[in-house]
Amino acid sequence: MTTAWENKILTYKLAWKGFDYAQMEQDLNDYGREGWEVVQTIIPALGAGQTLEIAVVIKRPAVG
């Protein structure tokens, strides 16, 4: 039997003072309590390597 997965992408934008890592940690802990787990991060770079956004891919077994 194959497991069906539910996927979600969380995105975090670069702010004036950088990325809000405390918020990222809180979000991941909240989703973790709901059964989500991190699969991958996507950190696209522009120009000379500047990153404007971080995406975190999470998954959990589909319900139902």
Residue, then its C-alpha position, 0 to 999 in steps of 0.5 A: m500500500t502506498t502512503a498518500w502525502e499532504n504537502k505545504i510550502l511555508t515562505y518567509k520574506l527577508a525583512w528590514k532586519g533580516f529573516d525572522y528566525a524566531q517566527m520560523e522556529q515557532d511555525l515549525n514547532d506548531y506544524g510539528r505538533e500537528g504531524w508535519e515534518v520538514v522535507q526540504t528548504i528552497i533558498p533562491a538567490l538573485g544577483a550576487g547571491q542575495t536571498l530574498e525569501i526562504a521556502v520550507v517544504i513540509k509534509r504529513p500523511a494525508v488524512g482520510 
